[in-house]
Amino acid sequence: MYRDTKKELSFILFALLILTIYLSPLFILQENAHIRVHDNLDSNLAWYKVLARSGQMFGDVNAVIPQIINGVPRNAFGTEYSIIVWLYALFPTMIAYGLSQALTRIVAFIGMYLLLKKHFLAGDRWAFLQIGTALAFALTPFWPSGMLSTLGMPLALWAFLNIRNGAGTKKDYIVLALIPFYASIVLGFFFFLSAMGIFWLLEVIRGKGWNLRFFFAIAYMTCIFMLVEYRLIYSFLFSTELNSRDEYFHAYLPLWKVVRLTLKNYVIGHTHVMTVHGLFILPVTLIALYFVFSKKLWKQEKLFVFLFVLNFLLSLWYAFWFYKGWLPLTKRFHFMDTFNFARYHFLRPMVIYAGFALALKILSLQGHSWLKTAKWFAILQILLLCLYNDEIIYQKKPTVKEFYAEELFAEIKDHIGQDQENYRVASIGIHPAISQYNGFYTLDTYNNFYPLTYKHKFRKIIESELAKNKTIRKYFDQWGGRCYIYTDQLGKKYMVKKDSKRKLKNLQLNTSVFKEMGGTYILSALPITNSEENQLALDKVFESKSSAWKIYLYKTL
């Protein structure tokens, strides 16, 4: 027993060492690190900084933040009771980012390890598979601002199962109380908690008793989430003003595209819950399923079979949420458009990796050579995920420093020479988050929750450009989260680097509406050949070695 415990501890320490090495570029390189741009640098990281300096951290539910779109609702930036908000308020951006990554991945490792060891893969003989799978799960390239929304699910499930089985202690309730402060209910835990509720109800129907401890635990965590996310709850239940999500349209795919999307999601996954499971995990689970089928192990391996089927059903549900057959229901029940029920597939990372651990166990039981093969599959999956480190995957993207280009935007600010609150800007060819991060007041934004009246007014600025291009027209009209100055020529390209030789031609903006909304300057990543036709005059061109962009500053005439 002593030797097993010592070996297990050495595995854990080695796993933590790998996690440390994996995270080290963030702390060593800091602003010179390469990290995800999509739904990260282009949005959330700038939002945290805007919120921190807005003076509205604790603003009431009707407060606005004037720096964005002449007053974006304070509620659009989430709750002040989220730890991630305070990390960015208290620390420089990349220290906060590194700490957030470390916290999330360590909790993910601990949670999956405890879940496997106690409930899914019990026994000292499986220590290597328990720890190896937990490490792999912790290395997945999760969406950074999702925090523990998906990677915290194994820890929550471990606590719930302890309580369900009558073995719950204070520590389980503490876990369920703390996770809501570092997770989002709409980005994971609504779907997890509702799944727990279905699980409880099915057990009642099957005659296993009411298990009020389990029911109370689900209600307990749900209540804490509702208290933490009180801004979201208020906006959903009490806000009467229409917002941009009221024009969100999702039911548009024909059946054959639904089938294709099901298979794509099942094999490749989704950008917000990347699992990198196609190369090793999927073949392993299929081999394990073959052994279950050929040796009639259905009863012994019913948990593995359940997870295998559930994984596919979650992909099927995700794809079918976009099926045009939903239209009659979405027209009748508007909340089906404004709330993304497709996100039940956010359960997949936990399901896939728990299933992977059980599949490795099934392989291991087929003989000594299969045992060695199973261990190698675990090692190969970890090595593969290490290659998905941000510093490798995003090495061709701008560094954080190059992206936010603080020196360059300080020059622009000094050149304009007015208090930033006294004028409004918008961007072409770069994300407005860059201007926002640097303190500029912007008419454009990336946000999923802003007044619908503003979207309609802003649309008038880009109406002629949208008319030329069906792709950006549908993108803006049927979603509109990116309230950008779109151009037919650039389409959905928002990162035009300074080495580009292109020019913006035949641009047609309604500058009168832009000025009406308070707009004075346009920060363009490219020169506008017909700027005078658009009532714009080139003021100055800005370039810097530490910036990824060249900015052509245009002023309204």
KAURHU-V49178 format. One record per residue. RES is the residue in one small letter. PSI is psi in degrees with one decimal (NA if undefined). NEAR is the number of other C-alpha atoms within 10 Angstrom. Layout:
((RES PSI NEAR) (RES PSI NEAR))
This chain:
((m -40.3 7) (y -43.5 7) (r -39.6 8) (d -43.0 12) (t -40.7 12) (k -40.4 11) (k -42.6 15) (e -43.0 19) (l -40.1 14) (s -37.9 12) (f -43.9 17) (i -45.2 22) (l -38.3 12) (f -40.0 14) (a -43.1 19) (l -32.9 16) (l -43.3 12) (i -42.4 16) (l -40.4 20) (t -45.9 13) (i -41.9 11) (y -40.0 19) (l -17.5 20) (s -37.1 14) (p -32.5 17) (l -37.9 22) (f -30.1 16) (i -48.4 11) (l -31.1 14) (q -115.6 19) (e -14.4 19) (n 7.1 19) (a 156.0 20) (h 124.7 25) (i 172.0 23) (r 136.1 20) (v -51.3 18) (h 124.9 12) (d 35.8 15) (n -86.2 16) (l -34.5 19) (d 3.3 23) (s -84.5 22) (n -44.8 19) (l -35.8 23) (a -39.6 23) (w -43.5 23) (y -40.1 22) (k -42.4 19) (v -46.1 24) (l -42.8 21) (a -36.2 18) (r 4.2 12) (s -21.4 15) (g 6.7 10) (q 22.8 15) (m -44.7 22) (f 23.9 12) (g 152.4 14) (d 176.1 11) (v -14.3 15) (n 3.9 12) (a 157.2 15) (v 159.6 18) (i 107.0 22) (p -16.4 15) (q -23.2 20) (i 133.4 25) (i 40.9 24) (n 23.3 18) (g 75.9 16) (v 141.4 20) (p 134.9 20) (r -35.5 23) (n -19.0 24) (a -18.7 17) (f 12.3 21) (g -174.0 20) (t 145.8 21) (e -6.5 21) (y 9.4 17) (s 129.8 17) (i -33.7 16) (i -35.6 21) (v -41.3 23) (w -30.4 15) (l -45.3 19) (y -22.4 23) (a -30.9 18) (l -24.8 11) (f 157.3 12) (p 155.3 13) (t -51.2 18) (m -23.9 20) (i -45.1 17) (a -42.6 20) (y -45.2 22) (g -43.2 19) (l -40.2 18) (s -44.3 20) (q -44.7 17) (a -47.8 19) (l -46.7 14) (t -46.0 23) (r -35.3 27) (i -43.9 19) (v -38.4 19) (a -44.1 28) (f -50.5 27) (i -44.0 18) (g -48.4 24) (m -37.8 31) (y -47.6 28) (l -40.1 22) (l -45.9 24) (l -45.7 25) (k -37.8 19) (k -37.6 14) (h -31.6 13) (f -31.0 19) (l 58.6 20) (a 148.3 14) (g 138.7 12) (d -28.9 14) (r -17.0 11) (w 17.6 18) (a -42.3 22) (f -43.5 16) (l -38.2 24) (q -49.9 30) (i -39.4 26) (g -44.4 24) (t -40.8 27) (a -40.3 29) (l -44.8 29) (a -44.8 26) (f -41.3 29) (a -18.6 26) (l -3.5 26) (t 143.8 23) (p 72.2 20) (f 162.2 23) (w 119.2 19) (p -45.0 19) (s -0.4 22) (g -18.2 21) (m -123.4 25) (l 15.7 28) (s -34.1 26) (t -40.0 25) (l -11.7 30) (g -6.2 28) (m -42.4 27) (p -39.9 29) (l -42.0 23) (a -41.6 25) (l -38.9 22) (w -46.3 24) (a -43.4 25) (f -42.6 25) (l -34.8 18) (n -46.8 18) (i -43.9 22) (r -38.9 17) (n 3.0 11) (g 11.0 12) (a 16.4 11) (g 143.3 18) (t -178.6 11) (k -36.8 9) (k -32.0 10) (d -42.1 20) (y -32.1 17) (i -43.3 12) (v -48.0 17) (l -27.2 22) (a -32.0 18) (l -35.3 14) (i -41.7 23) (p -20.3 26) (f -4.8 20) (y 36.8 21) (a 168.1 27) (s 136.0 23) (i -35.6 19) (v -16.3 16) (l 21.6 20) (g -51.9 24) (f -18.0 27) (f -42.8 18) (f -37.0 19) (f -47.8 21) (l -38.1 19) (s -33.9 14) (a -39.1 14) (m -39.6 19) (g -41.0 15) (i -41.2 12) (f -46.8 11) (w -44.8 20) (l -41.4 17) (l -37.9 12) (e -35.9 13) (v -46.9 13) (i -36.0 10) (r 4.9 8) (g 23.5 9) (k 10.3 11) (g 168.2 11) (w -23.8 13) (n 65.8 16) (l -26.1 12) (r -46.0 15) (f -46.0 21) (f -43.5 17) (f -40.6 12) (a -41.8 21) (i -46.4 18) (a -37.9 14) (y -49.6 14) (m -37.8 23) (t -43.7 20) (c -40.2 14) (i -42.6 17) (f -41.9 23) (m -34.6 15) (l -44.9 15) (v -42.6 22) (e 37.1 23) (y -29.6 18) (r -44.0 21) (l -45.0 21) (i -43.9 15) (y -46.6 14) (s -38.5 17) (f -39.1 13) (l -32.6 9) (f -16.8 9) (s 128.6 13) (t -16.5 8) (e 132.5 11) (l 141.8 13) (n 175.7 18) (s -28.5 23) (r -16.7 21) (d -12.5 18) (e 9.7 18) (y 131.5 21) (f 121.4 18) (h -23.6 20) (a 87.8 19) (y -7.6 15) (l 136.4 18) (p 167.6 13) (l -40.6 15) (w -32.9 10) (k -29.6 15) (v -44.4 21) (v -43.7 16) (r -41.8 12) (l -35.2 20) (t -49.7 22) (l -39.2 16) (k -46.8 14) (n -38.9 18) (y -39.2 23) (v -40.8 18) (i -38.6 16) (g -160.7 22) (h 147.0 17) (t -31.5 13) (h -14.3 18) (v 58.2 21) (m 129.7 16) (t -14.7 24) (v 53.0 22) (h -7.2 22) (g -33.5 13) (l -43.6 13) (f -45.4 15) (i -45.0 24) (l -48.6 20) (p -39.3 15) (v -45.2 24) (t -33.6 23) (l -38.8 13) (i -43.6 16) (a -39.7 25) (l -36.1 21) (y -43.1 13) (f -39.5 17) (v -42.3 21) (f -48.2 11) (s -30.1 10) (k 8.0 9) (k 54.9 11) (l 25.9 15) (w -43.9 16) (k -47.1 10) (q -33.3 10) (e 36.1 16) (k -30.5 12) (l -42.9 15) (f -45.6 25) (v -41.8 21) (f -46.4 13) (l -37.1 20) (f -48.2 21) (v -43.0 12) (l -40.0 18) (n -46.6 20) (f -41.5 19) (l -34.4 17) (l -37.6 22) (s -39.8 26) (l -44.5 20) (w -44.7 18) (y -49.6 24) (a -41.1 24) (f -17.1 22) (w -24.3 20) (f 6.7 21) (y 134.0 20) (k -12.2 16) (g -14.2 15) (w -14.3 17) (l -47.1 17) (p -37.2 10) (l -40.3 12) (t -30.9 17) (k -32.5 11) (r -38.4 9) (f 95.9 11) (h -31.0 12) (f -19.7 14) (m -19.4 19) (d -36.5 20) (t -19.4 18) (f 131.8 14) (n 88.0 15) (f -10.1 16) (a -18.7 18) (r 7.0 23) (y -22.5 21) (h -7.9 26) (f -10.4 26) (l -14.5 23) (r -41.0 25) (p -46.7 24) (m -44.5 22) (v -45.0 21) (i -45.8 22) (y -32.8 22) (a -41.0 26) (g -35.7 27) (f -44.7 27) (a -43.6 26) (l -36.0 26) (a -40.6 27) (l -37.0 27) (k -44.3 20) (i -42.6 24) (l -42.5 24) (s -30.6 20) (l -1.3 12) (q 6.4 12) (g 168.9 11) (h -42.8 11) (s -36.2 11) (w -32.3 16) (l -45.3 16) (k -39.1 12) (t -43.2 15) (a -44.2 22) (k -38.0 17) (w -36.5 13) (f -40.5 18) (a -43.7 25) (i -43.8 17) (l -38.1 16) (q -39.4 21) (i -44.2 22) (l -41.3 13) (l -44.5 18) (l -32.1 21) (c -32.4 19) (l -13.4 12) (y 13.3 17) (n 138.6 19) (d -39.1 18) (e -24.1 21) (i -49.8 12) (i -39.1 13) (y 23.1 16) (q -21.5 14) (k -3.4 9) (k 164.6 17) (p 149.1 23) (t 170.2 24) (v -42.4 22) (k -44.1 18) (e -34.9 21) (f -52.7 25) (y -16.9 26) (a 54.1 23) (e -38.3 19) (e -44.9 17) (l -45.2 21) (f -23.9 22) (a -37.4 13) (e -42.9 14) (i -44.5 19) (k -46.6 16) (d -37.9 10) (h -43.0 11) (i -40.4 14) (g 20.4 9) (q 162.2 10) (d 135.4 10) (q -26.1 16) (e -9.9 13) (n -2.4 10) (y 163.5 15) (r 146.1 23) (v 165.0 25) (a 161.6 25) (s 150.8 26) (i 125.5 24) (g -1.2 24) (i 158.3 24) (h 135.6 25) (p -19.3 29) (a -28.1 27) (i -46.7 21) (s -42.5 23) (q -42.9 23) (y -33.2 22) (n 14.9 20) (g 0.4 21) (f 148.2 24) (y 118.9 24) (t 145.8 27) (l -18.8 24) (d 160.1 25) (t 166.8 25) (y 109.0 20) (n 140.5 19) (n 0.8 17) (f 90.2 19) (y 160.9 25) (p 134.9 18) (l -32.9 17) (t -37.0 13) (y -42.1 17) (k -45.0 21) (h -38.2 14) (k -44.1 13) (f -34.4 21) (r -32.7 23) (k -29.2 17) (i -39.8 22) (i 12.4 23) (e -45.5 18) (s -36.7 17) (e -40.0 24) (l -36.6 24) (a -26.1 12) (k -18.9 13) (n 109.1 15) (k -36.5 13) (t -52.4 13) (i -28.0 20) (r -47.2 21) (k -39.9 13) (y -43.0 16) (f -46.3 20) (d -36.0 17) (q -1.2 16) (w -76.6 18) (g 8.9 26) (g -36.3 19) (r 96.5 19) (c 77.4 22) (y 163.3 25) (i 93.8 25) (y 149.7 27) (t 147.6 25) (d -38.8 22) (q -41.7 15) (l -23.4 15) (g -125.6 16) (k 36.1 15) (k 116.4 13) (y 9.3 18) (m 71.3 19) (v 110.9 20) (k 167.0 19) (k -15.5 16) (d 1.6 9) (s 139.5 11) (k 3.4 9) (r 162.2 12) (k 147.3 13) (l 119.5 19) (k 151.3 15) (n 35.7 16) (l 137.2 18) (q 94.5 18) (l 147.8 22) (n 85.8 18) (t -25.3 20) (s -44.1 16) (v -39.3 16) (f -46.7 23) (k -38.2 15) (e -36.7 9) (m 1.4 17) (g 1.7 17) (g 134.5 20) (t -39.5 19) (y 145.1 24) (i 128.3 23) (l 104.0 23) (s 139.8 21) (a -8.4 26) (l 154.1 24) (p 142.7 20) (i 113.0 20) (t -30.5 12) (n 45.6 16) (s -38.0 20) (e -36.7 12) (e -27.3 13) (n 15.2 17) (q 41.3 15) (l 141.8 20) (a 133.0 18) (l 121.9 16) (d -53.5 14) (k 155.8 12) (v 134.2 16) (f 136.2 17) (e 149.5 18) (s 147.3 17) (k -32.2 12) (s 7.2 17) (s 145.8 23) (a -9.8 23) (w 153.0 27) (k 128.2 22) (i 122.8 27) (y 111.4 22) (l 113.5 23) (y 139.0 22) (k 141.6 18) (t 143.4 19) (l NA 13))
